[in-house]
Amino acid sequence: MKSKTFKALQISENAEKQYVREIITRQISDLPTGEILVRVHYSALNYKDALSSIGNKGVTRNYPHTPGIDAVGVIEMSESPDFKIGDEVIVTSYDLGMNTSGGLAEYIRVPARWVVPLPMGLSMREAMINGTAGFTAAMCISSLINNGLSPKKGKVLVTGSTGGVGILAVAMLKKLGFDITAVTGKSEAHEFLTKVGASEILSREDLDDKSGRPMLKSVYAGVIDTVGGNILATALKSLTYGGVAAICGLVASPDLPTSVLPFILRGNSLFGIDSAECPMPLRKKIWQKLATDYKPADLEFLATEISLEEVPEKLDLMLRGGALGKYLVRLG
Ligand SMILES: NC(=O)c1ccc[n+]([C@@H]2O[C@H](COP(=O)([O-])OP(=O)(O)OC[C@H]3O[C@@H](n4cnc5c(N)ncnc54)[C@H](OP(=O)(O)O)[C@@H]3O)[C@@H](O)[C@H]2O)c1
């Protein structure tokens, strides 16, 4: 019997070693093995997808490949006792979109252990406005709160604030009552950031200390950093006594040019966040928070809906550091 076909973004390497993006028709029988077949309704764009689309071997080893580390949809086939046909589910992280055919397609097939039931309080659309970006922002916030951060402790700084992780962090911190300083490279995005919840906006240059001083004025009780490099080093030098920082990204640099001094003289703490291999019990708790306490009043305001055909152009924009909020990819 002929296998059902579906639409997918495919990245392939041509004879000139360039990575070519096209929308193709694929067969369900070509998907990897797995207990759960999901008809994808929405995906979302992440920086990792942009890296996969240009042949970054740290993300994707083999091409042709369909990227997309995020997907939400409805189960069409289940070989797992934990899920049934018709269940609405979220699949993010693990190997999805890296070396497993990803969510920028109308179907995915994945192991049951990667699948999270859509929590009450989140629509499929809202789940993907969050996606890995929102999930990571929530992991950062949860880690800071679990380590003593509260609104009365002082300001929280968010870097890369108009990107996916950054804007969701700003929106969730606002919901939780924090005073937020946002760092951005986009002067045109100040109004957007203010509407989402930032009370102060700094340029990247404002947070790029070149004085060589080991510590700066104490300003921030918390930091959520998505960029790394000297912006992160400057943020760490500006923590208050007992201040806490959560780091998850490296769009500026994987380096961290700092010293032990802010940590041993101000009792600061630095927490690394990894969403990809987050264990399932914590994963479910974080999705629960995304559906309740952390859920911003207006998630739609953070997202731009695009079609699969518009994905390549937005991936290029992300690679240029130009992403503004979340790109929600409609597949239903
Ligand atoms: N650890 C994890 O589990 C995890 C999960 C998700 C994402 N991440 C990482 O987090 C980072 C952000 O991901 P994302 O999906 O939010 O990316 P994104 O949507 O592309 O946003 C990144 C933002 O960073 C800022 N930026 C870009 N280039 C910069 C530069 N050279 N210097 C300083 N700032 C720069 C820009 O915001 P402004 O213009 O506002 O400054 C940009 O919009 C990536 O490194 C990604 O790999 C990690």
The ligand as an SDF file (V2000), in Angstrom:
LIG
                    3D

 48 52  0  0  0  0  0  0  0  0999 V2000
   20.3430   25.8810   26.9470 N   0  0  0  0  0  0  0  0  0  0  0  0
   19.1840   25.6020   26.3740 C   0  0  0  0  0  0  0  0  0  0  0  0
   18.5030   24.6530   26.7220 O   0  0  0  0  0  0  0  0  0  0  0  0
   18.6880   26.5150   25.2960 C   0  0  0  0  0  0  0  0  0  0  0  0
   17.3640   26.4700   24.8510 C   0  0  0  0  0  0  0  0  0  0  0  0
   16.9280   27.4090   23.9110 C   0  0  0  0  0  0  0  0  0  0  0  0
   17.8320   28.3260   23.3870 C   0  0  0  0  0  0  0  0  0  0  0  0
   19.1210   28.2830   23.8030 N   0  0  0  0  0  0  0  0  0  0  0  0
   20.1040   29.2370   23.2970 C   0  0  0  0  0  0  0  0  0  0  0  0
   19.6920   30.5320   23.7050 O   0  0  0  0  0  0  0  0  0  0  0  0
   20.1120   31.4780   22.7250 C   0  0  0  0  0  0  0  0  0  0  0  0
   18.8970   32.2740   22.2790 C   0  0  0  0  0  0  0  0  0  0  0  0
   18.0310   31.4160   21.5720 O   0  0  0  0  0  0  0  0  0  0  0  0
   16.7330   32.0240   20.8440 P   0  0  0  0  0  0  0  0  0  0  0  0
   16.0280   30.8720   20.2440 O   0  0  0  0  0  0  0  0  0  0  0  0
   16.0450   32.9490   21.7770 O   0  0  0  0  0  0  0  0  0  0  0  0
   17.4460   32.8840   19.6900 O   0  0  0  0  0  0  0  0  0  0  0  0
   16.8760   34.1350   18.8810 P   0  0  0  0  0  0  0  0  0  0  0  0
   15.3870   34.1210   18.8720 O   0  0  0  0  0  0  0  0  0  0  0  0
   17.6260   34.1440   17.6010 O   0  0  0  0  0  0  0  0  0  0  0  0
   17.3090   35.3870   19.7880 O   0  0  0  0  0  0  0  0  0  0  0  0
   18.6150   35.7210   20.0630 C   0  0  0  0  0  0  0  0  0  0  0  0
   18.6730   37.2000   20.4070 C   0  0  0  0  0  0  0  0  0  0  0  0
   19.9720   37.4860   20.9110 O   0  0  0  0  0  0  0  0  0  0  0  0
   20.3570   38.8200   20.5690 C   0  0  0  0  0  0  0  0  0  0  0  0
   21.6040   38.7450   19.8050 N   0  0  0  0  0  0  0  0  0  0  0  0
   21.8130   38.2360   18.5670 C   0  0  0  0  0  0  0  0  0  0  0  0
   23.1000   38.3350   18.1920 N   0  0  0  0  0  0  0  0  0  0  0  0
   23.7320   38.9330   19.2300 C   0  0  0  0  0  0  0  0  0  0  0  0
   25.0830   39.3140   19.4650 C   0  0  0  0  0  0  0  0  0  0  0  0
   26.0360   39.1010   18.5470 N   0  0  0  0  0  0  0  0  0  0  0  0
   25.3900   39.8960   20.6220 N   0  0  0  0  0  0  0  0  0  0  0  0
   24.4510   40.1120   21.5780 C   0  0  0  0  0  0  0  0  0  0  0  0
   23.1480   39.7780   21.4200 N   0  0  0  0  0  0  0  0  0  0  0  0
   22.8010   39.1840   20.2640 C   0  0  0  0  0  0  0  0  0  0  0  0
   19.2180   39.3670   19.7260 C   0  0  0  0  0  0  0  0  0  0  0  0
   18.3430   40.0690   20.6120 O   0  0  0  0  0  0  0  0  0  0  0  0
   18.4900   41.6470   20.8560 P   0  0  0  0  0  0  0  0  0  0  0  0
   18.5510   42.2790   19.5060 O   0  0  0  0  0  0  0  0  0  0  0  0
   17.2710   42.0070   21.6250 O   0  0  0  0  0  0  0  0  0  0  0  0
   19.7750   41.8860   21.6110 O   0  0  0  0  0  0  0  0  0  0  0  0
   18.5150   38.1310   19.2160 C   0  0  0  0  0  0  0  0  0  0  0  0
   17.1850   38.3950   18.8680 O   0  0  0  0  0  0  0  0  0  0  0  0
   20.7970   30.6680   21.6360 C   0  0  0  0  0  0  0  0  0  0  0  0
   22.1910   30.6300   21.8490 O   0  0  0  0  0  0  0  0  0  0  0  0
   20.2220   29.2920   21.8030 C   0  0  0  0  0  0  0  0  0  0  0  0
   21.0570   28.2920   21.2850 O   0  0  0  0  0  0  0  0  0  0  0  0
   19.5610   27.4010   24.7290 C   0  0  0  0  0  0  0  0  0  0  0  0
  1  2  1  0
  2  3  2  0
  2  4  1  0
  4  5  1  0
  4 48  2  0
  5  6  2  0
  6  7  1  0
  7  8  2  0
  8  9  1  0
  8 48  1  0
  9 10  1  0
  9 46  1  0
 10 11  1  0
 11 12  1  0
 11 44  1  0
 12 13  1  0
 13 14  1  0
 14 15  2  0
 14 16  1  0
 14 17  1  0
 17 18  1  0
 18 19  2  0
 18 20  1  0
 18 21  1  0
 21 22  1  0
 22 23  1  0
 23 24  1  0
 23 42  1  0
 24 25  1  0
 25 26  1  0
 25 36  1  0
 26 27  1  0
 26 35  1  0
 27 28  2  0
 28 29  1  0
 29 30  1  0
 29 35  2  0
 30 31  1  0
 30 32  2  0
 32 33  1  0
 33 34  2  0
 34 35  1  0
 36 37  1  0
 36 42  1  0
 37 38  1  0
 38 39  2  0
 38 40  1  0
 38 41  1  0
 42 43  1  0
 44 45  1  0
 44 46  1  0
 46 47  1  0
M  CHG  2   8   1  16  -1
M  END
$$$$
